Amino acid sequence: MNFFLVPTKYLGLIVVLLISFTTIAQQRVTCDFVATQDTYIKLKNTGTNYGSCNTLTVDREKNDLHRILVQFDLSSIPAGSVIESAELRLYTDNGNNMDISVFQISASDVWNEGAACGSSGAANWNNRTTTASWSTTGVVGPFNGGTPIQTINGNADGIHSWTITSLTQQWINGTAVNNGVMIGSQDGGGDRTVDYNSRESSGIKPTLRITYNINLDSDYDGIMDSVDIDDDNDGILDTDECDTIVNPPLQNPDFEAIDIMTLDGGPTDVVPTSGIWKGDASHIPNWLSADTTNNYLEIWHNSQAAGNDAGGQAYSGTHWAEVNATTNDGLYQDIVSTPGNVLQWAFAHRKRTGYAGSSNEDVVRLLIGDPSGTLTSQGDFTSAGDSSWTLHTGTYTVPPGQTTTRLTFTVLSTASGSTSSGNFIDNVQLYVIPDDCADNDGDSIPDYFDLDSDNDGIPDIVEAGHGSISNGTGTIPLTSFVDTNGNGLHDAFEGLSPLDSDGDGVPNYRDLDSDNDTIFDVDEAGTERYSGSLLTHDNGDGDIDGDGVGDGLETESFRVMAVEGSCIAYFGDGILDIYDFGNGSNEYGNLNQGTGPLYVKDTDNDGIPDYIDIQSNGSSFDIANTLYANLDANNDGIIDDNTDSDGDGILDLFDTDDSSFGSPRDIDTKLQVYFDGRNDYIQDASLTSGWNEITLMGWIKIDASTNERFLFGQSNFYLKLNSGTKLQLFRNGSLISTGTTLAQNQWIHVAASYSSANEQVVIYINGDIVKTSTVSGSLNTDASPFTIGKQPTSSIEYFKGYIDEVRLYNKALSTDELQKMVYQEIENNAGNVHGAVIPRDITHFIDPSNSIPLSWSNLIKYYRLDTFKADITDDLKTPAIDDTTGARLYNIKTLKLQTAPMPFRTTSSGYLPDALDKMSDGINGSDATTYDWSIVSIEHDDVYYDQQQKHLGLFINELDSASNAIEYTVNNDTELNVSWYLKLDGKLDLEGESQLIQGYDSQLDVGTNGKLERDQQGTADTFTYNYLSSPVGATETGTNAYKYALNEVLHDGDVPVTFTSSYNGANTTPLTIAHYW
């Protein structure tokens, strides 16, 4: 069962409970309406008002009359409803033996209950409002004035009730003005009173209990839901959209399928009276005759001229049938049924108007059962004395083994006494009561009423394969709707099944990934909305949290839903507001969504929409360009799986939640986030209010735009780009601009720090100080949320491009600290900030004896943008992964594998900046030699550089991807300065006078097992001394405290030099040197 609450606008008017409902097309509805105003008036106190009192009093004494006024708001009852009963109910615990009657308050007597309780005010005995008097004093005049609707004796305690069915029907029909009713006594006896609870009391309040019948047409196609086999006009059978609607209902229930005036008086008509056709049953669709002699049926029309049914009309429409047609013909119809089904039956019944008021009535028996077995009576039904239509309803449970069920009638008596006339019937219903119908998207609208059953923004009619007829409306426009058989299904769709493009057993209209390519339909739909040339909405925007299902509300409430055993509710068309293209609320379907003929995006114009095309660009598989290409190991463009445990169309291998509709993000890998510049952003709680120190940093890759763009921060301290792409800092509302224009499509690290102690703002680009400014005071108190990608408190300045590695510190980092972490991720090492690439704690280095580690506690937020749970990105500051609270993603659709240079990595052999360059990923290799704190990883052989270079860290791998030994060459007599960390597993060749320099704060990794080659020059002369230096030792992993001899490290080429004990060396290969000297 689903749960539904009657909308707020009806609170106070209806007794509202949270209840389970079953949507039923036609149903008897019983609902208690609580009084919307009540009071009583008193003859002896003609100017006194009792509108706020807890009691309502009736007094019969003719000189001290007390009369009650009560009114109910019945506007929630749908127009055209048939009131079966209306019972006014008041509660008392001091009943008294006196007559108490209910009266209609006249159409001109609009009244107010007032706010007094025993003091001056209106309504009162003389006045209905403070400015208007009653048309008759005291509503109906003296004690015996007025005509009561019903009178009861008030002796008993408990509920007193009066029947006002006819008046209520008039209110609903609009033939009487609903000014409520008056309750009083006409017996004029001695002083006797009865006190009832008012609506202000804490007890049982004045209530009007109404039982009424509604007959709905939820898709406005002119076919009542009880007959309609496609109740939302999306081209999909109700039996497909609701598993419990297994069988179609009884057809042609109101005899409107053929206009008998086209047959009246013709050769098939055996009666001469105009407006009445009688003939062979084959001319009337769906109905059969039990008249074994003539096979006759008799159908009447509103234009009929029968003398004994003058003015008689159909219950609904223009046609009805007569059971007595010369003989007791017993018309019937069979439907397919499933044992155990509960069938709703209903029919309207009356006698001919010529017998209105007579003591004789028509009596008919309804029979339902097995055509070849037992037909069970559902009751004997007597016509109303005034010959008005009476609607009868009930249920029938199909017994075991019965797969065909018949409904028929037999006549028991007629008002005329003749078997040839009597017992009119109309609106005959027999259909399965749908129970627990699927509501795949959980929006409380069952799929068979829902125009977008999976909330992916693509209307069901489009996903069923019928988009071309929809004209972008989400349903079949009535101007195109053709239904010659009157069953509610567009004729062209008869016999068709909804599409299941990927063959996974889930039809597209319920499938969140209809081509199994790991890209949700909501993102591939591509329907767009523009304001002029500005794109304001893309279908993917609707999936705010990225689980493949649209988010937000469906606030429309214009269709009526019967709530089983209680009142009605109102609902919309199932299209979320964010997808509802239209001119306003409460419109059925959409207006102009998408472009024909497909009404969804088709990138390669091959006639196959992207959401069911595994090669949307016409050349490569879509899945190959996603984070999930590994799920297509056999390279056929789809996920390598065929299991979908939860039936949402997302195969289990890809689905992160196999027990619920949708697939929330569950990702933990090296990623970066794309912001589309329209509505993408990330937002957390307020963080920086009143801070005295702060450092804010992150990586950005900027797409072309002339807009101002917010990067990250909150209102009291944030970085942004102006329209000229210059980096700016706003601190406490004041602008500090760098004047530096940033490159587009290139990774750039931006940062800013502030300390109130030294009153200085510092702005960095790629770790380089580009601006300092003197300011003072703490950051302002600020409740705005920490935001990435847009202004925190308004929907402006959306960033367009990629962002990665956003970090927030409550400390003004030193330049040394900041530069040590620009080109690497960080992690917690026993309470200190530690490099994830260079395995050292981040420190502020002063001298060898004074190096201060940066505390992890100074890091307040670390949005590495690698780990995502649904719409939450993890804060790496804490060890636990955030999954329900934290930094929330809004409208983010694109996550890509990380490409920011953390560190710089070679992509080829050759000149170092070129080998590091990868502009397709936004990496400018020259940055590695421009900024002295870069971290470089040499991963290819034969890389070289011939200019002075300084790096924070240098990694030289042992082997490349082809297992070739790696050698990095420094030539042109230049300096290689590694200021913090060297990991040498390959060969570093220092040619000519080139030198490797490491300062006080620099370390050689103890695990290093590579080689440093330094050329030594000398004079090949027996009598000349050569001075050789050796600042390194033999390879020895695990320690840098090498112990070595010269003959272990001095080589002639690749071969160790030979040392001899003789006096003289020799020019041999390898070279021979005399160690004597």
BAGUZA-732749 format. One record per residue (C-alpha): x, y, z. Coordinates in steps of 0.1 Angstrom, whole numbers, padded with zeros to 4 digits, always signed. Example, Ala and Ser with C-alpha at 12.3 -4.5 7.8 and 13.67 -1.06 7.14 Angstrom:
% residues 2
+0123-0045+0078+0137-0011+0071
This chain:
% residues 1077
+0000+0000+0000+0010+0036-0005+0004+0064+0020-0012+0096+0012-0022+0128+0031-0050+0150+0019-0035+0183+0008-0031+0211+0033-0058+0232+0018-0084+0208+0030-0072+0205+0066-0099+0213+0090-0126+0205+0065-0121+0168+0064-0112+0143+0091-0077+0137+0078-0058+0105+0086-0026+0091+0072-0040+0060+0055-0032+0034+0029-0051+0038-0003-0061+0018-0033-0068+0038-0063-0102+0029-0077-0118+0044-0107-0153+0044-0094-0161+0039-0058-0185+0046-0030-0167+0072-0008-0176+0078+0028-0162+0109+0043-0167+0129+0076-0167+0167+0071-0162+0187+0102-0181+0219+0105-0162+0250+0093-0184+0273+0114-0210+0268+0141-0228+0288+0167-0262+0291+0184-0286+0319+0186-0309+0328+0215-0344+0345+0214-0340+0362+0249-0306+0375+0240-0312+0387+0205-0278+0405+0202-0256+0379+0218-0231+0358+0199-0220+0323+0210-0196+0315+0181-0165+0306+0202-0184+0285+0228-0176+0248+0234-0213+0239+0233-0242+0243+0210-0276+0245+0227-0312+0237+0215-0340+0250+0238-0376+0242+0229-0393+0268+0251-0411+0290+0226-0402+0322+0245-0366+0312+0250-0357+0294+0218-0321+0284+0212-0312+0274+0177-0279+0259+0163-0263+0270+0131-0238+0247+0113-0220+0249+0080-0197+0226+0061-0173+0232+0033-0180+0205+0006-0159+0219-0021-0136+0189-0022-0165+0166-0034-0160+0164-0072-0186+0179-0094-0210+0152-0107-0208+0130-0076-0239+0112-0067-0248+0116-0030-0259+0083-0016-0265+0095+0019-0257+0126+0040-0260+0123+0078-0257+0153+0101-0242+0142+0133-0240+0160+0167-0228+0146+0200-0245+0152+0234-0242+0138+0268-0274+0153+0282-0302+0141+0258-0337+0153+0266-0372+0141+0255-0380+0168+0229-0383+0170+0192-0353+0184+0174-0355+0193+0137-0331+0203+0110-0338+0232+0086-0322+0246+0054-0308+0281+0058-0320+0302+0028-0298+0312-0001-0297+0348+0009-0286+0342+0045-0248+0341+0044-0237+0342+0080-0206+0344+0102-0202+0324+0134-0186+0352+0153-0159+0352+0179-0178+0358+0212-0192+0334+0238-0221+0351+0256-0213+0387+0246-0224+0410+0219-0216+0400+0183-0230+0382+0153-0244+0359+0142-0272+0363+0167-0310+0360+0168-0315+0392+0147-0284+0395+0126-0265+0370+0104-0235+0393+0102-0225+0425+0119-0240+0445+0091-0269+0423+0078-0300+0409+0094-0316+0375+0087-0342+0374+0059-0365+0360+0087-0357+0367+0123-0342+0337+0141-0336+0321+0106-0371+0307+0104-0392+0329+0126-0413+0317+0156-0410+0283+0173-0432+0267+0147-0418+0285+0117-0400+0269+0087-0403+0235+0071-0381+0209+0087-0361+0184+0066-0362+0158+0094-0372+0156+0130-0359+0133+0157-0364+0128+0194-0334+0140+0214-0339+0118+0245-0308+0096+0241-0272+0105+0249-0245+0101+0222-0247+0108+0185-0279+0125+0173-0283+0123+0135-0305+0138+0108-0306+0127+0071-0301+0156+0047-0292+0136+0016-0314+0155-0009-0302+0189+0003-0266+0179+0001-0271+0167-0035-0285+0201-0043-0255+0217-0028-0232+0196-0049-0252+0201-0081-0253+0239-0075-0291+0240-0074-0291+0252-0038-0267+0276-0020-0248+0260+0008-0253+0283+0038-0256+0253+0061-0284+0242+0083-0302+0253+0114-0311+0228+0142-0340+0237+0165-0372+0225+0181-0408+0232+0170-0426+0214+0198-0431+0246+0219-0432+0228+0252-0417+0238+0285-0380+0246+0291-0360+0217+0279-0325+0218+0264-0300+0196+0247-0263+0207+0246-0241+0195+0218-0203+0197+0213-0193+0226+0191-0163+0225+0167-0143+0244+0193-0147+0216+0219-0121+0189+0225-0147+0161+0220-0167+0148+0190-0173+0178+0167-0203+0185+0145-0199+0163+0114-0216+0158+0081-0210+0121+0071-0215+0118+0034-0214+0087+0013-0212+0095-0024-0202+0078-0057-0176+0092-0081-0170+0082-0116-0136+0094-0128-0120+0101-0161-0084+0106-0150-0069+0112-0185-0098+0134-0198-0103+0112-0229-0141+0108-0224-0137+0072-0212-0144+0066-0176-0116+0049-0157-0137+0019-0149-0138+0011-0186-0106+0027-0197-0078+0002-0203-0052+0031-0205-0061+0054-0176-0033+0079-0183-0034+0079-0221+0003+0071-0224-0003+0042-0248+0006+0016-0222-0021-0008-0210-0032-0005-0173-0026-0043-0171+0011-0036-0180+0015-0008-0155-0004-0025-0126+0003-0062-0122-0029-0067-0102-0051-0054-0131-0047-0086-0149-0079-0085-0169-0098-0057-0187-0132-0045-0173-0167-0049-0186-0170-0028-0218-0196-0003-0230-0210+0001-0195-0232+0031-0203-0244+0019-0237-0227+0048-0254-0205+0029-0278-0231+0033-0305-0256+0061-0311-0288+0042-0314-0303+0072-0332-0284+0060-0363-0304+0027-0360-0337+0041-0347-0365+0035-0371-0343+0016-0395-0346-0020-0407-0330-0033-0375-0355-0016-0352-0386-0036-0342-0403-0009-0322-0419+0023-0337-0413+0047-0308-0388+0074-0315-0357+0074-0293-0361+0037-0285-0342+0010-0305-0349-0027-0301-0333-0053-0322-0307-0080-0326-0280-0078-0299-0252-0080-0324-0257-0043-0331-0248-0033-0296-0211-0036-0288-0200-0060-0260-0235-0068-0247-0253-0101-0253-0289-0111-0249-0303-0141-0230-0334-0139-0252-0330-0173-0269-0360-0166-0292-0352-0133-0307-0318-0123-0293-0332-0088-0286-0318-0059-0266-0336-0026-0260-0316+0006-0258-0332+0040-0250-0320+0075-0258-0326+0109-0241-0348+0119-0270-0372+0091-0263-0409+0099-0267-0424+0071-0246-0457+0081-0230-0450+0065-0196-0414+0078-0193-0420+0115-0201-0388+0134-0194-0368+0103-0186-0331+0107-0191-0300+0085-0189-0280+0083-0156-0250+0094-0176-0245+0103-0212-0275+0098-0235-0282+0060-0235-0296+0034-0212-0310-0001-0214-0343-0018-0203-0341-0052-0189-0378-0059-0197-0379-0057-0234-0411-0075-0244-0398-0104-0223-0373-0107-0195-0344-0106-0219-0316-0107-0193-0288-0088-0211-0254-0100-0200-0217-0096-0205-0187-0119-0197-0152-0108-0187-0120-0127-0182-0113-0131-0145-0086-0145-0122-0096-0165-0091-0091-0144-0060-0097-0111-0078-0120-0087-0060-0143-0072-0086-0161-0039-0081-0197-0039-0095-0221-0011-0098-0252-0001-0118-0279+0026-0118-0315+0015-0117-0349+0033-0120-0385+0028-0130-0404+0047-0157-0413+0082-0147-0450+0075-0154-0451+0054-0122-0434+0080-0100-0453+0082-0067-0471+0049-0071-0468+0022-0045-0454-0002-0070-0418-0005-0078-0395-0022-0103-0374-0048-0086-0343-0063-0104-0318-0090-0092-0281-0087-0101-0264-0120-0107-0227-0126-0110-0209-0158-0114-0197-0187-0136-0214-0187-0170-0213-0225-0170-0220-0229-0133-0236-0210-0105-0246-0173-0108-0248-0158-0074-0273-0131-0064-0257-0098-0053-0291-0086-0041-0326-0075-0051-0328-0039-0059-0360-0018-0057-0365+0014-0077-0369+0048-0060-0405+0059-0055-0399+0091-0074-0384+0072-0104-0350+0088-0099-0319+0068-0106-0304+0049-0077-0268+0038-0079-0260+0004-0063-0224-0008-0057-0207-0038-0042-0179-0063-0046-0176-0099-0058-0147-0122-0051-0139-0146-0080-0140-0182-0066-0113-0208-0073-0113-0222-0108-0134-0194-0123-0116-0178-0152-0147-0162-0169-0172-0142-0149-0207-0132-0161-0228-0102-0150-0265-0103-0158-0299-0092-0145-0332-0109-0139-0365-0091-0132-0385-0099-0101-0413-0073-0106-0423-0041-0125-0443-0011-0114-0466-0016-0143-0471-0053-0136-0461-0061-0172-0432-0081-0183-0428-0059-0214-0417-0027-0197-0396-0017-0167-0362-0019-0149-0340+0006-0166-0303+0001-0160-0273+0023-0168-0236+0027-0159-0231-0010-0154-0196-0017-0140-0176-0048-0134-0138-0045-0130-0109-0056-0109-0102-0034-0079-0065-0026-0084-0046-0033-0052-0010-0025-0045-0004-0013-0080+0032-0005-0088+0045+0029-0080+0081+0025-0092+0093+0060-0085+0076+0062-0051+0058+0095-0058+0025+0081-0045+0010+0080-0080+0005+0045-0093+0022+0039-0126-0011+0034-0144-0020+0070-0135+0016+0083-0138+0029+0099-0170+0065+0095-0159+0066+0062-0140+0103+0063-0133+0108+0100-0128+0135+0102-0154+0120+0132-0171+0111+0112-0202+0074+0107-0205+0062+0071-0205+0046+0076-0239+0080+0084-0253+0097+0055-0236+0069+0032-0248+0079+0041-0284+0050+0064-0291+0068+0098-0288+0060+0109-0323+0022+0112-0315+0028+0129-0282+0037+0162-0297+0058+0169-0267+0029+0168-0243+0036+0136-0224+0003+0121-0234-0018+0116-0265-0033+0149-0275-0071+0146-0277-0070+0160-0312-0050+0130-0322-0068+0104-0300-0088+0078-0320-0108+0052-0300-0135+0037-0321-0141+0008-0297-0144+0031-0267-0119+0012-0245-0097+0041-0238-0067+0029-0258-0057+0048-0289-0066+0025-0318-0031+0026-0333-0016+0011-0301-0039-0019-0299-0019-0050-0296+0014-0033-0291+0038-0038-0261+0059-0011-0245+0096-0011-0256+0123-0029-0237+0153-0017-0257+0180-0035-0238+0161-0067-0234+0166-0068-0197+0130-0076-0189+0123-0041-0176+0103-0019-0201+0119+0015-0209+0092+0034-0191+0104+0018-0158+0140+0014-0168+0165+0040-0155+0192+0028-0180+0174+0017-0210+0204+0007-0230+0226-0007-0202+0255+0016-0209+0259+0029-0173+0246+0064-0183+0212+0070-0168+0183+0078-0191+0178+0110-0171+0212+0123-0183+0209+0110-0219+0174+0124-0225+0188+0158-0234+0155+0177-0235+0163+0213-0229+0146+0246-0220+0159+0280-0231+0153+0316-0222+0162+0332-0255+0196+0317-0263+0204+0309-0227+0201+0272-0217+0181+0272-0184+0173+0235-0181+0187+0202-0192+0168+0171-0184+0197+0158-0163+0193+0188-0139+0163+0170-0124+0185+0143-0109+0199+0165-0082+0215+0137-0062+0228+0116-0091+0210+0083-0085+0193+0081-0119+0159+0092-0105+0145+0127-0107+0142+0146-0075+0119+0173-0061+0082+0176-0058+0051+0170-0080+0029+0197-0065+0000+0195-0089-0033+0184-0073-0061+0185-0098-0070+0148-0104-0092+0130-0079-0082+0098-0062-0106+0078-0042-0091+0067-0008-0104+0033+0001-0126+0034+0032-0123+0072+0036-0122+0105+0018-0107+0114-0015-0073+0129-0022-0059+0150-0051-0029+0143-0071-0011+0154-0103+0000+0138-0135+0032+0122-0121+0055+0146-0139+0079+0162-0114+0077+0200-0113+0112+0203-0126+0102+0184-0157+0068+0199-0161+0069+0221-0192+0038+0242-0192+0021+0275-0187+0012+0269-0151+0002+0243-0125-0026+0218-0127-0021+0210-0164-0024+0174-0175+0008+0165-0193+0035+0188-0207+0036+0215-0234+0063+0214-0260+0089+0192-0243+0117+0184-0266+0117+0185-0304+0098+0161-0327+0097+0135-0339+0115+0118-0310+0111+0145-0283+0145+0134-0268+0180+0139-0279+0195+0120-0309+0231+0132-0311+0241+0113-0343+0207+0118-0360+0203+0081-0366+0167+0079-0355+0177+0062-0322+0175+0085-0292+0207+0087-0271+0191+0070-0241+0186+0038-0260+0217+0042-0283+0249+0026-0271+0268+0047-0297+0253+0081-0293+0280+0098-0313+0277+0072-0340+0313+0059-0337+0323+0048-0302+0306+0031-0273+0291+0055-0247+0303+0032-0219+0339+0036-0230+0338+0072-0221+0326+0067-0185+0341+0057-0152+0327+0022-0157+0343+0011-0190+0357-0019-0171+0322-0033-0167+0322-0039-0205+0351-0064-0206+0338-0080-0239+0336-0046-0255+0301-0048-0268+0290-0015-0254+0269-0027-0225+0274-0039-0190+0285-0075-0187+0256-0087-0166+0220-0098-0169+0208-0097-0133+0186-0068-0120+0175-0078-0085+0154-0047-0078+0138-0043-0113+0149-0007-0118+0166-0014-0151+0201-0009-0136+0220-0042-0137+0234-0054-0104+0270-0052-0115+0265-0014-0119+0238-0008-0093+0250+0004-0060+0218-0006-0042+0201-0037-0054+0171-0034-0031+0158+0000-0040+0148+0021-0071+0178+0040-0084+0215+0037-0079+0230+0062-0055+0267+0071-0062+0291+0049-0043+0325+0058-0057+0360+0059-0043+0387+0066-0068+0408+0095-0081+0383+0119-0096+0376+0155-0105+0342+0172-0106+0328+0192-0136+0305+0222-0129+0284+0232-0159+0281+0269-0152+0243+0268-0149+0232+0251-0117+0259+0227-0105+0274+0233-0070+0284+0217-0038+0274+0230-0004+0283+0223+0032+0275+0239+0066+0288+0273+0076+0324+0270+0087+0345+0302+0087+0324+0325+0108+0346+0349+0130+0379+0331+0122+0411+0350+0129+0432+0329+0105+0423+0310+0073+0438+0293+0043+0417+0283+0013+0430+0264-0017+0420+0242-0046+0427+0232-0082+0406+0246-0111+0404+0241-0148+0384+0269-0164+0360+0266-0193+0355+0296-0216+0330+0321-0201+0326+0358-0197+0306+0355-0165+0318+0362-0130+0324+0328-0114+0325+0318-0077+0352+0292-0069+0349+0283-0032+0345+0297+0003+0317+0314+0021+0305+0350+0021+0331+0363+0045+0361+0348+0026+0360+0334-0009+0379+0332-0042+0363+0340-0075+0370+0349-0111+0358+0381-0126+0344+0384-0161+0379+0387-0175+0390+0355-0157+0412+0374-0132+0415+0358-0098+0399+0378-0070+0395+0374-0032+0366+0387-0013+0372+0392+0024+0345+0406+0046+0329+0420+0015+0361+0438+0003+0376+0430-0030+0413+0421-0034+0422+0416-0070+0453+0400-0084+0451+0415-0118+0463+0381-0131+0443+0366-0160+0442+0328-0156+0445+0305-0186+0415+0284-0197+0415+0247-0201+0446+0243-0179+0449+0232-0144+0458+0260-0120+0461+0259-0083+0447+0289-0065+0450+0297-0028+0446+0325-0003+0455+0330+0033+0448+0355+0060+0460+0362+0095+0446+0389+0117+0477+0387+0138+0500+0399+0110+0471+0417+0092+0480+0402+0059+0462+0386+0030+0483+0365+0006+0470+0352-0027+0488+0324-0046+0486+0310-0081+0503+0277-0085+0519+0283-0051+0535+0315-0062+0526+0347-0043+0508+0370-0067+0493+0395-0043+0497+0406-0007+0474+0431+0010+0473+0446+0045+0440+0443+0062+0429+0439+0098+0403+0422+0120+0387+0388+0122+0365+0374+0095+0329+0386+0099+0303+0365+0117+0288+0346+0088+0260+0320+0087+0263+0314+0049+0271+0278+0039+0306+0269+0026+0300+0265-0011+0319+0253-0042+0308+0265-0076+0283+0293-0069+0276+0322-0046+0266+0307-0012+0233+0325-0007+0221+0332-0042+0219+0313-0075+0244+0334-0094+0281+0332-0105+0280+0295-0113+0315+0282-0121+0321+0264-0154+0349+0239-0155+0366+0213-0133+0374+0216-0096+0395+0193-0075+0413+0191-0041+0396+0219-0021+0411+0223+0013+0402+0247+0042+0425+0254+0071+0419+0275+0102+0455+0286+0100+0473+0311+0078+0498+0286+0063+0533+0298+0056+0545+0298+0020+0567+0269+0028+0538+0248+0041+0515+0257+0013+0541+0250-0015+0549+0216+0000+0513+0205-0007+0503+0222-0040+0513+0193-0062+0503+0164-0040+0473+0151-0020+0477+0149+0017+0468+0124+0045+0468+0122+0083+0500+0108+0098+0496+0105+0136+0481+0139+0138+0503+0157+0113+0495+0166+0077+0515+0142+0056+0522+0141+0018+0505+0114-0001+0531+0116-0029+0562+0126-0009+0560+0105+0023+0570+0133+0047+0551+0154+0071+0543+0189+0059+0565+0213+0079+0574+0249+0081+0612+0247+0078+0633+0274+0096+0666+0256+0100+0678+0221+0105+0670+0223+0142+0637+0241+0138+0612+0224+0115+0576+0227+0127+0551+0201+0115+0516+0212+0103+0489+0197+0126+0461+0178+0111+0438+0196+0135+0444+0228+0115+0428+0212+0085+0390+0218+0089+0377+0204+0056+0393+0183+0029+0371+0179-0001+0394+0156-0022+0364+0150-0045+0372+0114-0049+0347+0097-0026+0310+0100-0031+0280+0084-0013+0248+0093-0032+0248+0131-0032+0275+0135-0004+0312+0140-0011+0334+0129+0017+0354+0152+0039+0387+0134+0042+0395+0153+0074+0376+0126+0093+0383+0089+0090+0346+0079+0086+0331+0082+0051+0303+0108+0050+0271+0092+0036+0241+0111+0049+0253+0146+0060+0281+0168+0048+0290+0185+0016+0260+0179-0007+0262+0178-0045+0235+0196-0065+0228+0188-0101+0264+0174-0106+0263+0151-0136+0300+0147-0146+0328+0130-0127+0360+0123-0145+0392+0105-0136+0416+0129-0119+0441+0147-0143+0454+0176-0121+0493+0174-0119+0496+0157-0085+0524+0151-0093+0536+0159-0128+0542+0127-0147+0560+0122-0179+0539+0109-0208+0568+0103-0232+0606+0106-0237+0622+0138-0247+0626+0173-0234+0613+0175-0199+0585+0202-0203+0573+0184-0235+0574+0150-0218+0552+0164-0190+0529+0183-0212+0494+0169-0217+0471+0197-0227+0443+0174-0235+0441+0169-0197+0449+0205-0190+0486+0199-0179+0511+0225-0189+0545+0208-0186+0563+0241-0184+0548+0247-0150+0570+0219-0136+0601+0239-0144+0586+0273-0137+0576+0266-0101+0604+0255-0078+0581+0235-0056+0568+0212-0084+0569+0174-0079+0580+0155-0109+0579+0118-0117+0601+0105-0145+0583+0074-0159+0599+0072-0193+0635+0066-0205+0656+0092-0223+0640+0123-0207+0664+0153-0205+0666+0189-0195+0693+0215-0202+0684+0245-0180+0685+0252-0143+0657+0233-0126+0644+0231-0090+0618+0207-0077+0603+0201-0043+0604+0164-0051+0618+0142-0079+0610+0106-0086+0630+0087-0112+0615+0052-0118+0636+0022-0124+0616+0009-0154+0591+0023-0179+0559+0005-0189+0578-0016-0214+0603-0026-0187+0631-0005-0202+0656+0010-0178+0650+0047-0172+0677+0073-0174+0671+0110-0168+0698+0133-0181+0707+0168-0169+0731+0184-0194+0744+0218-0204+0763+0222-0172+0731+0230-0152+0719+0227-0117+0693+0202-0106+0680+0213-0072+0658+0189-0053+0647+0209-0022+0628+0183-0002+0628+0148-0015+0645+0126-0040+0635+0090-0049+0661+0076-0074+0653+0041-0086+0665+0047-0122+0696+0065-0134+0703+0102-0130+0730+0113-0155+0747+0146-0146+0765+0154-0178+0794+0179-0181+0795+0202-0151+0758+0195-0142+0752+0191-0105+0726+0177-0081+0720+0199-0051+0700+0190-0020+0697+0215+0008+0693+0211+0045+0656+0202+0043+0660+0177+0015+0661+0139+0018+0672+0110-0003+0646+0082+0000+0662+0054+0020+0646+0029-0004+0664+0044-0034+0682+0017-0054+0691+0036-0086+0723+0053-0098+0737+0088-0101+0762+0092-0129+0786+0121-0127+0814+0125-0153+0850+0129-0139+0876+0145-0161+0915+0141-0156+0948+0141-0173+0961+0109-0188+0997+0114-0176+1018+0092-0155+1033+0120-0135+1001+0143-0130+0979+0141-0101+0940+0139-0107+0917+0149-0079+0885+0129-0079+0854+0135-0057+0827+0111-0047+0797+0126-0029+0777+0094-0032+0783+0058-0023+0774+0024-0036+0737+0014-0039+0724+0003-0006+0686+0004+0002+0674+0010+0037+0699+0036+0048+0716+0067+0036+0746+0061+0059+0767+0045+0031+0801+0029+0037+0820+0025+0005+0854+0025-0011+0864+0044-0042+0867+0013-0063+0830+0006-0057+0817+0038-0072+0843+0049-0098+0836+0035-0133+0850+0037-0167+0818+0038-0187+0797+0011-0171+0827-0010-0159+0845-0004-0126+0879+0012-0128+0909-0012-0122+0932-0002-0094+0968-0015-0094+0994-0017-0066+1022-0007-0090+1035+0028-0093+1020+0035-0126+0984+0034-0141+0977+0025-0176+0953+0037-0204+0935+0005-0206+0899-0005-0209+0888-0002-0183+0912+0024-0171+0939+0013-0147+0948+0037-0118+0977+0032-0094+0963+0035-0058+0999+0038-0045+0997+0076-0049
